[in-house]
Amino acid sequence: MSIANFFSLLGGIALFLFGIHLMGEGLNKVAGNKLELVLYRLSGTPFKAVLLGTGVTSVIQSSSATSVMVVGFVNSGMMKLERAINVIQGALIGTSITGWIICLSSIEGAGGWVALFSTSTITAVVAVAGIILGLFSKKQMHHHLGNIMMGFAVLMYGMQIMSGAVSPLKESPYFIQMMTTFSNPLLGILAGAAFTAVLQSASAAVGILQALSMTGAISFATAYPVILGIAIGAAVPVLLSALGAKVNGQKAAFSYLIIEMLGVVLCSILYYFVLSPVGLNLNTWTMTPVNIAAVNTIFRTVTAMLLFPFTRQIIMLASLFVKERKGQGHANKDFDRLDERFLQHPTLAVEQSHMTVTSMAKLANQNVADAFRLLTHYSETGKDAVEKTEAKVDLYEDRLSAYLVKLNTQELSDAQNERVARYLHALGDFERISDHAINISEAATEIHEKQVLFSEAAQSEIGVLSAAVLEILDLAISAFTENDIEKAYLVAPLEERIDILCNEIKLHHVDRLQQGSCSLMQGFIFNDLLTDCERIADHCSNITISMIEFHSGCYDTHSLKELRSHNFAEHYEAYTQKYQV
């Protein structure tokens, strides 16, 4: 093999790997980027999980990517370990689909209609179509289709280059001798595992083996152990993805390796110790790309079928590698949802972010309710609870902000961009609402410690105002978490009623001060409470107005308020009747 052929081989491998990546990425995008949610929501039974693992992997062209996703599911508590193992078993079958696609590169014809299906013709037609869609279409979906076609064309072109580069090897005694060496099962398995561990892709390793088979120098005795080794090497990226994961996430990753290794052991015994002794000896069978694809698919399907009933035993084996560690954090499952593995799957990451923001919003809501309760039923335990909840809300803001900023760097659809923007916009408001809960609890502490007694009128007014604030909180958070625009429109009239209510209560308090029924000390605490209530209502308004802005495409907040749309006057009148002092 000349130096020129060697560099041609490297170039062909590079194009081939890039083609697989581009095609898989495009297929994932065209699938609506919802494969992750489908995998998560529909893998309810063992058989469904295997089928979904097969289907999803067939689309994204990578068992490692599917398994990494599953490790994230298990790590965040979204999926049980048993079901994850079934998905991995299906992924092993799905990854063999790429080998059949690569077989198209071996189709050639001397002339006539057969030539229309040759590699050169298929590659040219698909490349032209992909370029047209990618360059001249304005629709994002067409761009993704173009990427699929270009990925396929690049893959095919890379295979052609590799095939041409290795064709002289069929005359090389050194190459034939090396291939003969790999017919030793142990050496072949080790070579396949090492090669795949470097490439980080079983599909790519099988594809390169298919290219080498076009020399006619690859026999079954050589190809079979290498294919077995490729399966083991494919576990490396999955194991790497589990670094830093929790115990169950690490068990899921090790389960991938265990399944592959058990499959290699079982299929080795099946061929070398069962089939060969009874006369089914295929060692001299000359391999072609189609034969390699078939052997790879049969091996993976047999592995999945043999191990399907032994999920619990696989978990027991994984537990030998991964031990439970004392003190490992399981304190907040919401933060487990913000797994960085999901960032490569934006639909899933956005969904997880939504669930975590919802938890933060409910915490802030509950904190305000607990703080108001301290005004009439004070306790040190209750005050401590409010402070602890506030610390949690602050932590939510920090974690979510960092995660959403990272998510924003991914390729998102318009709808996903809108959702991420809404979440980022609302985090500060939820955090500030919880801050005001702290202020209210401090006011309650001062009232308790200084034995401050409000007049019956003042107590009644605080009761009315706190009820209005709790209602606007419930409305705003419900509208936000459910993305309910109709509820969002109810917040503005209630927020205005609370503003006017605060002004009315302040005037009444001034009258009581003048009459001597309220003291100056009471006045300071009373005014602070009014300010906190008014600010909470403002933050609720901010949350829902941003929702309306994103929904309507109108970003002029003042004009939105002035429009008084969605029966504003009618709703305001209803709130006026409900909340009077």
Sequence and secondary structure as in RCSB ss.txt:
>XXXX:A:sequence
MSIANFFSLLGGIALFLFGIHLMGEGLNKVAGNKLELVLYRLSGTPFKAVLLGTGVTSVIQSSSATSVMVVGFVN
SGMMKLERAINVIQGALIGTSITGWIICLSSIEGAGGWVALFSTSTITAVVAVAGIILGLFSKKQMHHHLGNIMM
GFAVLMYGMQIMSGAVSPLKESPYFIQMMTTFSNPLLGILAGAAFTAVLQSASAAVGILQALSMTGAISFATAYP
VILGIAIGAAVPVLLSALGAKVNGQKAAFSYLIIEMLGVVLCSILYYFVLSPVGLNLNTWTMTPVNIAAVNTIFR
TVTAMLLFPFTRQIIMLASLFVKERKGQGHANKDFDRLDERFLQHPTLAVEQSHMTVTSMAKLANQNVADAFRLL
THYSETGKDAVEKTEAKVDLYEDRLSAYLVKLNTQELSDAQNERVARYLHALGDFERISDHAINISEAATEIHEK
QVLFSEAAQSEIGVLSAAVLEILDLAISAFTENDIEKAYLVAPLEERIDILCNEIKLHHVDRLQQGSCSLMQGFI
FNDLLTDCERIADHCSNITISMIEFHSGCYDTHSLKELRSHNFAEHYEAYTQKYQV
>XXXX:A:secstr
  HHHHHHHHHHHHHHHHHHHHHHHHHHHHTTT HHHHHHHH  SHHHHHHHHHHHHHHHT HHHHHHHHHHHHH
TTSS HHHHHHHHHHHHHHTTHHHHHHGGGG   SSGGGGGGSHHHHHHHHHHHHHHHHHH   HHHHHHHHHHH
HHHHHHHHHHHHHHHHGGGGG HHHHHHHHHTTSHHHHHHHHHHHHHHHT HHHHHHHHHHHHTTT  BHHHHHH
HHHHHHHHTHHHHHHHTTT  HHHHHHHHHHHHHHHHHHHHHHIIIIIIITTTT   TT B  HHHHHHHHHHHH
HHHHHHHGGGHHHHHHHHHHHS   TT   S HHHHH  GGGGGSHHHHHHHHHHHHHHHHHHHHHHHHHHHHHH
HS  HHHHHHHHHHHHHHHHHHHHHHHHHHHHHTS   HHHHHHHHHHHHHHHHHHHHHHHHHHHHHHHHHHHHT
T    HHHHHHHHHHHHHHHHHHHHHHHHHHHT HHHHHHHHHHHHHHHHHHHHHHHHHHHHHHHTSS HHHHHH
HHHHHHHHHHHHHHHHHHHHHHHHHHHT   HHHHHHHTTTTHHHHHHHHHHHS  
